[in-house]
Amino acid sequence: MAEIQTLARGLKILNLLEQARSGLGTTEVAKEMAIDKSSASRLLHTLANYGFVAQDEDSSRYQLGPRLLTLGQRVLGRISLRDHARPYLYQLVDATGECAHLAILAQRQVLYIDQAESSAALRVESEIGTLSPLHCTALGKVLLAFGECALPEALLPFTQRTITAPAILGAQLVQIRQRGYAIDDEEYNYGVRCVAAPVQDHRGMTVGAIGISGPAGRVTLERIDDFGLIVRRVAAGLSGKLGYSDG
């Protein structure tokens, strides 16, 4: 597949700056890239506008910018979260008999980053890398209730049980914060109920959500609060592993 030349040049500049401890000037970048100085200047200014490089006021030399540090920390955080969460996902499967899922917020949606499968013949799986809406999934409601993401502008219906009124969803989020877990009562898929709870790190920040999904015939309304307590307990254990303390 052919490269996008401008994007490729920008990435090559980042690689050059990564190797240059004292940074590089515009002329040096142009020479290393075998391009004219004006093109190098435009590329550097664009990268600087997005925080990927930073120019020293005294020397006018460019170095890698703070945006890369932020992205790197997020990537490391996600890897760490997934590694730490794996045994807790299996705890949920063992305790409930249902598939367990781990998700984070991405692109204002739920991003599934790991799961542990149930041994049941009839089970509810979610492919890793799948994106789902926030307002009608248990994992998404947790991210809305305990995170910093605003309510979606459009609460689209997926089943007749989907909450599409912002006021009703807002009131439910208050309840979720009070009891510590969220429920999806066939709101995203008919015949499927889900329960989820927040995962918090040493800063007290919600970095993800963990939960279970199962057929409505097994995850019944009579049992769903019991499942909620199990999920909340396991989520608290994972949060503690990440350094969270509610004291």
N, C-alpha and C positions, 0 to 999 in steps of 0.2 A: 504494500500500500504506500502511495506517495506521501511524503512529508509535507506539512504546511510550512513553507520556508521561514516565514517570520516567527512563527511559534518555535520552530526548531532552533533558530538563532537565539531567541530569548533563553531557551533552556541551556544552550551551549554556553551562554554568558554566565548563567548561574553556576555551571560546572567549572568555568574558569575562575570565578570569584571564590568558589569553595576551595580551590587549590592555592589561591594567592592570599597569604596570611595578612599582608599589609595592604590589600586591596589593589585595584587597577584604575588607571585614568582612562579617559575616553580614547585617547590616542593608542594606548596599549591594547585596549579591547578591539579597536578597529584593526590593528596589526595582527593580533592573534586570530581574529575572525576572518581576515582577508576581505574586509569591507571598507567602504569609505567612512571617514570620521563622522559625517552628518548622519549616516544610517546608524552607526554605533550610538551616537548621541540620542537619537529618537528611541532606540531600543532601551537604552538605560533609563531615560526619562519615563518611559511607559512602565518599566519594571518598578521604578521608584514610586510612581503614582499609586501602585497597588501594594506597596510595602515590601516587595520581594528583594529590592536592593535599597541601600541608603548611601547618600553622598556625604562625606566628611566636609564640614564647612571650611576647615583650615587648609586641607590638602587637595580638596575637590576630587579625591579618589573615591571609588565606589567599593562597597563591601556588601555582603549578604545582609538582607533586611530583617526586621522583626517578624514579618508575616510568616517567614519560613519557620521560625521558632514556634510560633503558634500552631502551625499546621503539624509540625513534628511532634509537639506535645500531644496534640489530639490523636494522631496516629498511634503513638506509644500508649496513650491512655486507653484506646480501643483494644489494642492488642493485649494490654495488661488486664483489662476488664474481661475479655473473652477467656484468657487463660485462667484467671481466678474463678470465673463463674462456672466452669465445666463441672466440677464435683457437685455444685449446688443445683445444677440442672438435673443431674442424676438423682439427687436427693428428692427433688420434686416428683420425678417419675416414680421413684420407689414409694413415696408417701401417698401419691394420688392415683397412680396407674395411667396417667395421661401424659401426652407429649408436653415437654417443657421448652420454653423459648426465651431467648435473650435478645433485647432490642435497644437501639439508641435512636436519638432524634437526628434526622438527616433530611435536608431539603424540605423542612416543615412537614415531614412524614415519619412514619415508623419504619426503621430499617432493621430487619432481622439479621443478626450477626452470628447467631449460633442456636442450636437446638439439640435436645436429646429425645430420641424416639421412644414411644411406648411399645410394649410387646403385644398390645391388644390388636386383634385382627382389624377392628374398625378404629381408626385413629385419625387425628387432625394434625397434619404436618404443614409447615411453612418453609419454603425453600430459602436457604441462606442467601441474602442479597435482595430479597423481595421487599418492596416498599408497600406500605398500607396506610390508610388514612388515620388521622389522630382521633377524630371525634366519635368513631363507632367501633373502636377496638379497645380491649382492656389495657393493653400495653400503651396505646396512644393516649388514653384518658389519664393514665399515670403520668406520662410525660407532660401533659397539659396541667394536671393538678399540682405536681411537685416541681416542675421545671419552670423555665422563664419564657416559654413560647406562648405567644398570644393565640387566642382562639382562631381557627381558620375562618376566612371571610365567607366561604360557602360551605354549609353543612349538607353535603349531598346525601340523598337517601340511597341506601343499598338494599334494605329490606323495609318492610312496613314498621319495623321496630326501631329503625334508626332515628336518633334524636336529631331533629333539624332546626329546632328553636334555640337560639343562643342563650336565652334566659333559663330554659330548662337544663341545658348542658351546664351552664355556669353553676346552677344550684346543685347539680349532681357532683361537680368537681369539689364543691365545699364538703359534701358528704364523703367523698373519696379521701380528702385530706383528714377528715375526722376519724375514719375507721382504718385508714392505712392501706387499702387495696381497692382496685376497680374491677368492675364486672362488665362483660359484653354479653348481653342476653339476646342472642340471635340478631344482633344489630348490624353485623357485617355479612354474615352468611347464615342462611336458614339452617336450623338443626345443629348449630355449633354455639357452645357457651365457653367463655374464657374468663380467667381471673388473673390479675397481675398486681405487682407491688413495686415500689421504687427501689432502686439501688443508688446509694449515696456514698460519696468518698470522704476523705479526711477533712475536706473543707465544708462538708455539709451540703455539697452540690449534688443534685440528681444527675448521675452520669448514664443512667439507663433504666430499663425496666425488665423484670423477670416474671414469668407467669406460665400458666398451663392453658391448653385448649383441648376440648373433648366433645364428643357427641352429646347433644342435649339429653339424650336418654340416660346417660351416665352422670353427666354434670347437671343434676337436677336442681330445681329451685330450692328444694328441701335440704340439699347438701352443699349448696354453693357457698354459704357463709363458713362452713367448716373448711372447705377448700381455701377460702379467703384467708383464714387464720393460718393455715399451713403455708400458703404462699408468702404471707407477710413475715412469718417466722423465718423461712428460708432466705428471703430477701434481706432481713435484718442480719442474718449470719454472714451473707456475702458483703453487706455494707460494712460490717465490723472487720471483715478481712481486709477491706480497702482502707481501714483506719477511721471509719465513722464512729462517732460516739454521741448519743443523744443526751448525755449528761453534761 
